[in-house]
């Protein structure tokens, strides 16, 4: 399984990666985890690797927002699982427009 994590905050990237590694340890699953600091960085790499299974995606980022990235991916026909990670509840209904699997609020978990 290939997991992408896209967030402009290093602490959030590290936390989500740590949770994914813990899940792998508990489940016995093997995954590759790719970290991206922006939607632009993700899209650049997406040109090479188009087979991510899961994308953990911050919504509020400089440049292209996570929501814009999700819409772009869906318009390209991409069907990877998208899980939004954000501090703002205001996007929850917009997340359904891109068939997001879940919506995790950042303040619910701490390092």
C-alpha positions in Angstrom: 0.0 0.0 0.0 1.2 3.5 -0.8 0.2 6.3 1.6 0.8 10.0 0.8 0.6 12.6 3.5 0.4 16.2 2.4 0.6 19.0 5.0 2.5 22.2 5.1 3.4 21.7 8.8 6.3 19.4 9.6 4.9 18.4 13.0 1.6 17.2 11.3 3.6 15.3 8.7 5.5 13.5 11.4 2.5 12.8 13.5 0.4 11.3 10.6 3.4 9.2 9.5 3.9 8.0 13.1 0.2 7.0 13.3 0.5 5.1 10.0 3.6 3.3 11.2 1.8 2.3 14.4 -1.1 1.0 12.3 1.3 -1.1 10.2 2.9 -2.5 13.4 -0.5 -3.5 14.8 -2.1 -4.8 11.6 1.0 -6.5 10.2 0.5 -4.6 6.9 3.4 -3.2 4.9 3.2 0.3 3.5 5.3 2.9 1.8 4.8 6.5 3.2 5.5 9.6 1.1 5.5 13.0 2.6 4.7 16.3 0.8 4.9 19.8 2.1 2.5 21.3 -0.5 -0.1 20.4 -3.1 2.2 21.5 -5.8 4.9 19.1 -4.6 2.4 16.3 -4.5 1.2 17.1 -8.1 4.8 17.2 -9.3 5.5 13.7 -7.9 2.1 12.5 -9.0 3.2 12.8 -12.6 5.7 9.9 -11.8 3.7 7.9 -9.3 0.0 7.7 -9.9 -0.8 4.7 -7.7 -1.2 6.1 -4.2 -3.8 4.2 -2.3 -4.5 6.7 0.5 -3.9 10.5 0.7 -4.0 12.2 4.1 -4.5 15.8 3.0 -4.5 19.1 4.9 -7.0 21.5 3.5 -5.5 24.9 4.3 -2.1 25.2 2.7 -0.4 28.1 0.8 -0.7 28.0 -2.9 -3.1 25.2 -4.0 -5.4 24.2 -1.2 -6.0 20.6 -0.2 -9.6 20.9 -1.4 -8.4 22.2 -4.8 -6.0 19.3 -5.0 -8.7 16.8 -4.2 -11.0 18.3 -6.9 -8.1 18.2 -9.4 -7.4 14.5 -8.6 -11.1 13.6 -8.9 -11.4 15.5 -12.2 -8.4 13.4 -13.4 -10.3 10.3 -12.6 -8.2 9.4 -9.6 -10.1 7.2 -7.1 -7.5 7.0 -4.2 -8.9 7.2 -0.7 -8.8 10.8 0.6 -8.8 11.7 4.3 -8.8 15.4 5.1 -6.9 16.6 8.1 -7.6 20.2 9.1 -8.2 22.5 12.0 -11.3 24.0 10.3 -14.7 22.3 10.5 -16.0 24.6 7.8 -15.0 22.3 5.0 -16.7 19.2 6.1 -19.6 19.3 3.6 -17.3 20.3 0.7 -15.3 17.2 1.5 -18.3 15.0 0.5 -18.2 16.6 -3.0 -14.8 14.9 -3.6 -15.9 11.6 -1.9 -13.5 12.0 1.0 -13.6 9.0 3.2 -13.1 10.9 6.5 -12.4 14.3 8.0 -10.0 14.4 10.9 -9.8 17.6 13.0 -6.2 18.4 14.0 -7.0 19.5 17.5 -8.4 16.0 18.3 -4.9 14.5 18.4 -1.7 15.8 19.9 2.0 14.8 19.9 
